[in-house]
Amino acid sequence: MCGIVGLVGSSNFFIPLLRAMIEQEKHRGPDGEGVWLSKDKRIALGHRKLAVIDLTERGGQPMADISGRYVITFNGAIYYYIEIYNELKDLGAVFRSGSDTEVILDLYH
């Protein structure tokens, strides 16, 4: 199970605090970590990865859509995501990973 952390507010301490929070979640995801900070620095997301579906770096989180407008950090599994992935590709979607997380992100977009 992945570890997810987040902060909302306004602080210059977000990144150091977020890194400390992610470190506390190390046991939840030994396969990688990621941090995302909004442009206005009011929202910060962190993720400890437990690789199950997409084992590559491209499946890392937090993950932004191609436009950069939407960001997700997700823990779970969409078992029928390949069918949805193929339907979305047929409709013109462009994917950078093979992850179910990116499918959720594209569906939202």
PyMOL commands that place a pseudoatom at each C-alpha (Angstrom):
pseudoatom trace, name=CA, resn=MET, resi=1, chain=A, elem=C, hetatm=0, pos=[0.000, 0.000, 0.000]
pseudoatom trace, name=CA, resn=CYS, resi=2, chain=A, elem=C, hetatm=0, pos=[1.375, 3.416, -0.986]
pseudoatom trace, name=CA, resn=GLY, resi=3, chain=A, elem=C, hetatm=0, pos=[1.869, 6.326, 1.372]
pseudoatom trace, name=CA, resn=ILE, resi=4, chain=A, elem=C, hetatm=0, pos=[0.178, 9.628, 0.540]
pseudoatom trace, name=CA, resn=VAL, resi=5, chain=A, elem=C, hetatm=0, pos=[0.728, 12.970, 2.280]
pseudoatom trace, name=CA, resn=GLY, resi=6, chain=A, elem=C, hetatm=0, pos=[-0.465, 16.474, 1.554]
pseudoatom trace, name=CA, resn=LEU, resi=7, chain=A, elem=C, hetatm=0, pos=[-0.455, 20.025, 2.872]
pseudoatom trace, name=CA, resn=VAL, resi=8, chain=A, elem=C, hetatm=0, pos=[-2.727, 22.964, 2.117]
pseudoatom trace, name=CA, resn=GLY, resi=9, chain=A, elem=C, hetatm=0, pos=[-2.064, 26.534, 3.207]
pseudoatom trace, name=CA, resn=SER, resi=10, chain=A, elem=C, hetatm=0, pos=[0.799, 28.916, 2.680]
pseudoatom trace, name=CA, resn=SER, resi=11, chain=A, elem=C, hetatm=0, pos=[4.262, 28.145, 3.951]
pseudoatom trace, name=CA, resn=ASN, resi=12, chain=A, elem=C, hetatm=0, pos=[7.895, 28.219, 2.904]
pseudoatom trace, name=CA, resn=PHE, resi=13, chain=A, elem=C, hetatm=0, pos=[8.330, 25.095, 5.024]
pseudoatom trace, name=CA, resn=PHE, resi=14, chain=A, elem=C, hetatm=0, pos=[6.145, 22.884, 2.833]
pseudoatom trace, name=CA, resn=ILE, resi=15, chain=A, elem=C, hetatm=0, pos=[8.916, 21.002, 1.064]
pseudoatom trace, name=CA, resn=PRO, resi=16, chain=A, elem=C, hetatm=0, pos=[11.023, 20.183, 4.158]
pseudoatom trace, name=CA, resn=LEU, resi=17, chain=A, elem=C, hetatm=0, pos=[7.876, 19.249, 6.094]
pseudoatom trace, name=CA, resn=LEU, resi=18, chain=A, elem=C, hetatm=0, pos=[6.540, 17.186, 3.200]
pseudoatom trace, name=CA, resn=ARG, resi=19, chain=A, elem=C, hetatm=0, pos=[9.862, 15.353, 2.850]
pseudoatom trace, name=CA, resn=ALA, resi=20, chain=A, elem=C, hetatm=0, pos=[9.782, 14.536, 6.587]
pseudoatom trace, name=CA, resn=MET, resi=21, chain=A, elem=C, hetatm=0, pos=[6.207, 13.268, 6.239]
pseudoatom trace, name=CA, resn=ILE, resi=22, chain=A, elem=C, hetatm=0, pos=[7.144, 11.111, 3.242]
pseudoatom trace, name=CA, resn=GLU, resi=23, chain=A, elem=C, hetatm=0, pos=[10.085, 9.687, 5.182]
pseudoatom trace, name=CA, resn=GLN, resi=24, chain=A, elem=C, hetatm=0, pos=[7.639, 8.584, 7.898]
pseudoatom trace, name=CA, resn=GLU, resi=25, chain=A, elem=C, hetatm=0, pos=[5.697, 6.704, 5.204]
pseudoatom trace, name=CA, resn=LYS, resi=26, chain=A, elem=C, hetatm=0, pos=[8.775, 4.889, 3.848]
pseudoatom trace, name=CA, resn=HIS, resi=27, chain=A, elem=C, hetatm=0, pos=[7.451, 1.538, 5.052]
pseudoatom trace, name=CA, resn=ARG, resi=28, chain=A, elem=C, hetatm=0, pos=[4.322, 2.066, 2.902]
pseudoatom trace, name=CA, resn=GLY, resi=29, chain=A, elem=C, hetatm=0, pos=[6.165, 2.408, -0.392]
pseudoatom trace, name=CA, resn=PRO, resi=30, chain=A, elem=C, hetatm=0, pos=[9.756, 1.302, -0.842]
pseudoatom trace, name=CA, resn=ASP, resi=31, chain=A, elem=C, hetatm=0, pos=[9.772, 1.652, -4.652]
pseudoatom trace, name=CA, resn=GLY, resi=32, chain=A, elem=C, hetatm=0, pos=[10.063, 5.405, -4.993]
pseudoatom trace, name=CA, resn=GLU, resi=33, chain=A, elem=C, hetatm=0, pos=[8.795, 8.772, -3.905]
pseudoatom trace, name=CA, resn=GLY, resi=34, chain=A, elem=C, hetatm=0, pos=[7.579, 11.985, -5.445]
pseudoatom trace, name=CA, resn=VAL, resi=35, chain=A, elem=C, hetatm=0, pos=[6.667, 15.532, -4.476]
pseudoatom trace, name=CA, resn=TRP, resi=36, chain=A, elem=C, hetatm=0, pos=[4.484, 18.112, -6.225]
pseudoatom trace, name=CA, resn=LEU, resi=37, chain=A, elem=C, hetatm=0, pos=[4.097, 21.771, -5.255]
pseudoatom trace, name=CA, resn=SER, resi=38, chain=A, elem=C, hetatm=0, pos=[1.510, 24.052, -6.857]
pseudoatom trace, name=CA, resn=LYS, resi=39, chain=A, elem=C, hetatm=0, pos=[2.735, 27.162, -8.663]
pseudoatom trace, name=CA, resn=ASP, resi=40, chain=A, elem=C, hetatm=0, pos=[1.341, 29.405, -5.924]
pseudoatom trace, name=CA, resn=LYS, resi=41, chain=A, elem=C, hetatm=0, pos=[2.996, 27.147, -3.295]
pseudoatom trace, name=CA, resn=ARG, resi=42, chain=A, elem=C, hetatm=0, pos=[-0.276, 26.674, -1.414]
pseudoatom trace, name=CA, resn=ILE, resi=43, chain=A, elem=C, hetatm=0, pos=[-0.750, 22.960, -2.082]
pseudoatom trace, name=CA, resn=ALA, resi=44, chain=A, elem=C, hetatm=0, pos=[1.861, 20.239, -1.690]
pseudoatom trace, name=CA, resn=LEU, resi=45, chain=A, elem=C, hetatm=0, pos=[1.460, 16.516, -2.384]
pseudoatom trace, name=CA, resn=GLY, resi=46, chain=A, elem=C, hetatm=0, pos=[3.822, 13.674, -1.583]
pseudoatom trace, name=CA, resn=HIS, resi=47, chain=A, elem=C, hetatm=0, pos=[3.748, 10.005, -2.497]
pseudoatom trace, name=CA, resn=ARG, resi=48, chain=A, elem=C, hetatm=0, pos=[5.654, 6.868, -1.470]
pseudoatom trace, name=CA, resn=LYS, resi=49, chain=A, elem=C, hetatm=0, pos=[5.337, 4.294, -4.229]
pseudoatom trace, name=CA, resn=LEU, resi=50, chain=A, elem=C, hetatm=0, pos=[4.641, 0.616, -3.852]
pseudoatom trace, name=CA, resn=ALA, resi=51, chain=A, elem=C, hetatm=0, pos=[4.955, -0.519, -7.465]
pseudoatom trace, name=CA, resn=VAL, resi=52, chain=A, elem=C, hetatm=0, pos=[2.244, -2.989, -8.421]
pseudoatom trace, name=CA, resn=ILE, resi=53, chain=A, elem=C, hetatm=0, pos=[0.994, -2.160, -11.930]
pseudoatom trace, name=CA, resn=ASP, resi=54, chain=A, elem=C, hetatm=0, pos=[3.463, 0.259, -13.550]
pseudoatom trace, name=CA, resn=LEU, resi=55, chain=A, elem=C, hetatm=0, pos=[6.947, -0.551, -12.309]
pseudoatom trace, name=CA, resn=THR, resi=56, chain=A, elem=C, hetatm=0, pos=[8.625, 2.224, -14.305]
pseudoatom trace, name=CA, resn=GLU, resi=57, chain=A, elem=C, hetatm=0, pos=[9.538, 5.789, -13.326]
pseudoatom trace, name=CA, resn=ARG, resi=58, chain=A, elem=C, hetatm=0, pos=[6.863, 7.024, -15.747]
pseudoatom trace, name=CA, resn=GLY, resi=59, chain=A, elem=C, hetatm=0, pos=[4.245, 5.720, -13.329]
pseudoatom trace, name=CA, resn=GLY, resi=60, chain=A, elem=C, hetatm=0, pos=[5.610, 7.858, -10.503]
pseudoatom trace, name=CA, resn=GLN, resi=61, chain=A, elem=C, hetatm=0, pos=[3.362, 10.072, -8.447]
pseudoatom trace, name=CA, resn=PRO, resi=62, chain=A, elem=C, hetatm=0, pos=[2.171, 12.677, -7.834]
pseudoatom trace, name=CA, resn=MET, resi=63, chain=A, elem=C, hetatm=0, pos=[1.312, 12.629, -11.536]
pseudoatom trace, name=CA, resn=ALA, resi=64, chain=A, elem=C, hetatm=0, pos=[0.227, 15.566, -13.693]
pseudoatom trace, name=CA, resn=ASP, resi=65, chain=A, elem=C, hetatm=0, pos=[-1.771, 15.310, -16.898]
pseudoatom trace, name=CA, resn=ILE, resi=66, chain=A, elem=C, hetatm=0, pos=[-0.161, 16.386, -20.167]
pseudoatom trace, name=CA, resn=SER, resi=67, chain=A, elem=C, hetatm=0, pos=[-1.453, 19.952, -19.777]
pseudoatom trace, name=CA, resn=GLY, resi=68, chain=A, elem=C, hetatm=0, pos=[-0.122, 20.206, -16.215]
pseudoatom trace, name=CA, resn=ARG, resi=69, chain=A, elem=C, hetatm=0, pos=[-3.483, 21.478, -15.011]
pseudoatom trace, name=CA, resn=TYR, resi=70, chain=A, elem=C, hetatm=0, pos=[-4.564, 18.358, -13.103]
pseudoatom trace, name=CA, resn=VAL, resi=71, chain=A, elem=C, hetatm=0, pos=[-2.473, 16.439, -10.581]
pseudoatom trace, name=CA, resn=ILE, resi=72, chain=A, elem=C, hetatm=0, pos=[-3.254, 13.199, -8.775]
pseudoatom trace, name=CA, resn=THR, resi=73, chain=A, elem=C, hetatm=0, pos=[-1.761, 11.030, -6.107]
pseudoatom trace, name=CA, resn=PHE, resi=74, chain=A, elem=C, hetatm=0, pos=[-3.566, 7.709, -5.892]
pseudoatom trace, name=CA, resn=ASN, resi=75, chain=A, elem=C, hetatm=0, pos=[-3.444, 4.555, -3.834]
pseudoatom trace, name=CA, resn=GLY, resi=76, chain=A, elem=C, hetatm=0, pos=[-5.361, 1.607, -5.140]
pseudoatom trace, name=CA, resn=ALA, resi=77, chain=A, elem=C, hetatm=0, pos=[-5.802, -0.386, -8.297]
pseudoatom trace, name=CA, resn=ILE, resi=78, chain=A, elem=C, hetatm=0, pos=[-8.215, -0.209, -11.198]
pseudoatom trace, name=CA, resn=TYR, resi=79, chain=A, elem=C, hetatm=0, pos=[-8.254, -3.802, -12.367]
pseudoatom trace, name=CA, resn=TYR, resi=80, chain=A, elem=C, hetatm=0, pos=[-10.100, -3.161, -15.647]
pseudoatom trace, name=CA, resn=TYR, resi=81, chain=A, elem=C, hetatm=0, pos=[-8.000, -0.093, -16.509]
pseudoatom trace, name=CA, resn=ILE, resi=82, chain=A, elem=C, hetatm=0, pos=[-6.540, -1.718, -19.651]
pseudoatom trace, name=CA, resn=GLU, resi=83, chain=A, elem=C, hetatm=0, pos=[-9.968, -1.799, -21.280]
pseudoatom trace, name=CA, resn=ILE, resi=84, chain=A, elem=C, hetatm=0, pos=[-10.541, 1.859, -20.362]
pseudoatom trace, name=CA, resn=TYR, resi=85, chain=A, elem=C, hetatm=0, pos=[-6.990, 2.731, -21.498]
pseudoatom trace, name=CA, resn=ASN, resi=86, chain=A, elem=C, hetatm=0, pos=[-7.671, 1.176, -24.915]
pseudoatom trace, name=CA, resn=GLU, resi=87, chain=A, elem=C, hetatm=0, pos=[-11.016, 2.961, -25.262]
pseudoatom trace, name=CA, resn=LEU, resi=88, chain=A, elem=C, hetatm=0, pos=[-9.404, 6.303, -24.392]
pseudoatom trace, name=CA, resn=LYS, resi=89, chain=A, elem=C, hetatm=0, pos=[-6.554, 5.701, -26.863]
pseudoatom trace, name=CA, resn=ASP, resi=90, chain=A, elem=C, hetatm=0, pos=[-9.127, 4.994, -29.567]
pseudoatom trace, name=CA, resn=LEU, resi=91, chain=A, elem=C, hetatm=0, pos=[-10.657, 8.382, -28.726]
pseudoatom trace, name=CA, resn=GLY, resi=92, chain=A, elem=C, hetatm=0, pos=[-7.270, 10.085, -29.161]
pseudoatom trace, name=CA, resn=ALA, resi=93, chain=A, elem=C, hetatm=0, pos=[-5.861, 10.096, -25.624]
pseudoatom trace, name=CA, resn=VAL, resi=94, chain=A, elem=C, hetatm=0, pos=[-2.076, 10.160, -25.326]
pseudoatom trace, name=CA, resn=PHE, resi=95, chain=A, elem=C, hetatm=0, pos=[-0.497, 8.309, -22.413]
pseudoatom trace, name=CA, resn=ARG, resi=96, chain=A, elem=C, hetatm=0, pos=[3.043, 8.541, -21.082]
pseudoatom trace, name=CA, resn=SER, resi=97, chain=A, elem=C, hetatm=0, pos=[2.872, 5.498, -18.812]
pseudoatom trace, name=CA, resn=GLY, resi=98, chain=A, elem=C, hetatm=0, pos=[1.133, 2.179, -18.477]
pseudoatom trace, name=CA, resn=SER, resi=99, chain=A, elem=C, hetatm=0, pos=[-0.397, 3.075, -15.138]
pseudoatom trace, name=CA, resn=ASP, resi=100, chain=A, elem=C, hetatm=0, pos=[-3.978, 2.930, -13.949]
pseudoatom trace, name=CA, resn=THR, resi=101, chain=A, elem=C, hetatm=0, pos=[-3.338, 6.281, -12.254]
pseudoatom trace, name=CA, resn=GLU, resi=102, chain=A, elem=C, hetatm=0, pos=[-2.867, 7.999, -15.601]
pseudoatom trace, name=CA, resn=VAL, resi=103, chain=A, elem=C, hetatm=0, pos=[-6.125, 6.449, -16.814]
pseudoatom trace, name=CA, resn=ILE, resi=104, chain=A, elem=C, hetatm=0, pos=[-7.963, 7.982, -13.836]
pseudoatom trace, name=CA, resn=LEU, resi=105, chain=A, elem=C, hetatm=0, pos=[-6.281, 11.330, -14.525]
pseudoatom trace, name=CA, resn=ASP, resi=106, chain=A, elem=C, hetatm=0, pos=[-7.284, 11.263, -18.197]
pseudoatom trace, name=CA, resn=LEU, resi=107, chain=A, elem=C, hetatm=0, pos=[-10.861, 10.294, -17.333]
pseudoatom trace, name=CA, resn=TYR, resi=108, chain=A, elem=C, hetatm=0, pos=[-11.068, 13.255, -14.968]
pseudoatom trace, name=CA, resn=HIS, resi=109, chain=A, elem=C, hetatm=0, pos=[-9.621, 15.604, -17.560]
for i in range(1, 109): cmd.bond("trace and resi %d" % i, "trace and resi %d" % (i + 1))
show_as sticks, trace
zoom trace
